[in-house]
Amino acid sequence: MLHYTTIQSGVPSTEPVDIGQVDGFEAAIALVRSVDWKKVMATWYETQEGPLPAIVLQAPASRAELYVSHVPMDKAPYDQVHFMRTQKTGWLSSRKTTITAELHSPALLEQCLADWEAQRWESLMQRLRAQGVNALG
């Protein structure tokens, strides 16, 4: 089961909130595709408050989140994925990884969500870094 929150717009909460569950990455893709992104993005464009609206998949035990947005541009629609994970590195220290990438292939989104479902964090990070957009941590 993959846990997710509703589409967030505006400043996201720092507390994980389990709004729903989907059974597998195929269902997560169906969820992403079921959103009327043209309407959502048009509303966001008016205020541009906070980051892009997204469906937020959560793995609280692993302290990881995956934000999935769809940008419905007429000529070249794409998905934007933002991955965040905090790992303990010692008694009082931790390391936060943040990667944002534009995915121009539906197959690539499927691969990323399959990695997410299987909690293959390193594979997911390598796949997103290969897109060469924004990698920190």
Phi, psi and omega per residue, in radians:
M1 nan 2.369 3.054
L2 -1.864 2.277 -3.136
H3 -1.671 2.481 3.141
Y4 -2.525 2.816 3.007
T5 -1.836 3.005 3.062
T6 -1.197 3.012 3.071
I7 -1.070 2.213 3.141
Q8 -1.724 2.360 2.961
S9 -2.317 2.644 -3.032
G10 1.468 -2.918 -3.082
V11 -1.248 2.145 -3.101
P12 -1.249 2.663 3.087
S13 -1.300 2.666 3.083
T14 -1.578 -0.142 -3.141
E15 -1.660 2.269 3.069
P16 -1.163 2.336 3.131
V17 -2.259 2.043 -3.132
D18 -1.504 1.831 -3.133
I19 -1.597 -0.640 -3.105
G20 -2.756 3.124 3.114
Q21 -2.404 2.581 2.980
V22 -2.205 2.626 -3.070
D23 -1.713 1.560 3.071
G24 1.697 2.887 -3.065
F25 -1.230 -0.475 3.087
E26 -1.108 -0.708 3.106
A27 -1.192 -0.587 3.087
A28 -1.143 -0.708 3.097
I29 -1.126 -0.749 3.098
A30 -1.051 -0.681 3.097
L31 -1.087 -0.826 3.134
V32 -1.056 -0.756 -3.094
R33 -1.286 -0.330 -3.114
S34 -1.378 -0.240 -3.102
V35 -1.343 2.450 3.035
D36 -1.425 1.401 -3.029
W37 -1.129 -0.520 3.114
K38 -1.082 -0.754 3.128
K39 -1.204 -0.789 -3.126
V40 -1.068 -0.824 -3.108
M41 -1.219 -0.580 3.087
A42 -1.108 -0.730 3.097
T43 -1.129 -0.772 3.122
W44 -1.102 -0.702 -3.094
Y45 -1.047 -0.577 3.136
E46 -1.106 -0.744 -3.066
T47 -1.810 -0.541 -3.037
Q48 0.816 0.756 3.140
E49 -1.563 2.016 3.126
G50 1.362 -2.991 -3.130
P51 -1.274 3.061 3.093
L52 -0.970 2.479 3.025
P53 -1.031 2.523 -3.073
A54 -2.703 2.720 2.887
I55 -1.522 2.246 -3.039
V56 -1.904 1.949 3.044
L57 -1.518 2.460 -3.039
Q58 -2.236 2.489 2.993
A59 -2.288 1.360 -3.043
P60 -0.990 -0.640 -3.129
A61 -1.124 -0.536 3.118
S62 -1.685 0.007 -3.121
R63 0.941 0.877 -3.102
A64 -2.283 2.581 3.059
E65 -2.416 2.559 3.081
L66 -2.276 1.998 3.116
Y67 -1.637 2.210 3.131
V68 -2.115 2.086 3.089
S69 -2.095 2.692 3.018
H70 -2.098 2.249 3.133
V71 -1.852 1.841 -2.991
P72 -1.494 1.012 3.106
M73 -1.181 2.498 -3.068
D74 -1.039 -0.819 -3.038
K75 -1.541 -0.510 -3.075
A76 -2.590 1.289 3.105
P77 -1.149 2.629 3.128
Y78 -2.651 2.902 3.062
D79 -1.831 2.469 3.020
Q80 -1.947 2.274 -3.120
V81 -2.111 2.326 3.135
H82 -2.201 2.032 -3.094
F83 -1.902 2.324 3.072
M84 -2.334 2.373 3.078
R85 -2.590 2.371 3.083
T86 -1.955 2.221 3.137
Q87 -2.080 2.379 3.021
K88 -1.258 2.316 3.108
T89 -2.030 -0.056 3.134
G90 -3.083 -3.028 -3.129
W91 -1.019 -0.793 -3.057
L92 -2.120 0.287 -3.107
S93 -2.278 2.706 3.098
S94 -2.579 2.841 3.117
R95 -2.162 2.289 3.139
K96 -1.902 2.232 3.090
T97 -1.895 2.298 3.104
T98 -2.331 2.184 3.128
I99 -2.355 2.281 3.055
T100 -2.138 2.314 -3.115
A101 -2.514 2.595 3.005
E102 -1.655 2.253 -3.136
L103 -1.930 2.004 -3.087
H104 -1.713 0.217 3.138
S105 -2.335 2.199 3.074
P106 -1.014 -0.579 3.128
A107 -1.126 -0.614 3.122
L108 -1.180 -0.683 3.064
L109 -1.087 -0.728 3.106
E110 -1.040 -0.772 3.138
Q111 -1.110 -0.721 3.127
C112 -1.120 -0.750 -3.140
L113 -1.222 -0.559 3.053
A114 -1.149 -0.732 3.070
D115 -1.073 -0.742 3.141
W116 -1.059 -0.846 -3.095
E117 -1.056 -0.701 -3.116
A118 -1.468 0.001 -3.099
Q119 0.946 0.726 3.025
R120 -1.573 1.322 -2.998
W121 -1.089 -0.767 -3.115
E122 -1.114 -0.741 3.118
S123 -1.092 -0.759 3.112
L124 -1.081 -0.795 -3.136
M125 -1.117 -0.717 3.100
Q126 -1.098 -0.733 -3.139
R127 -1.090 -0.758 -3.134
L128 -1.238 -0.714 3.106
R129 -1.084 -0.563 3.140
A130 -1.105 -0.362 3.107
Q131 -1.329 -0.323 3.015
G132 1.192 0.561 -3.103
V133 -1.663 -1.196 -3.042
N134 -2.632 1.957 3.132
A135 -2.282 2.159 3.093
L136 -2.211 2.498 3.021
G137 1.684 nan nan
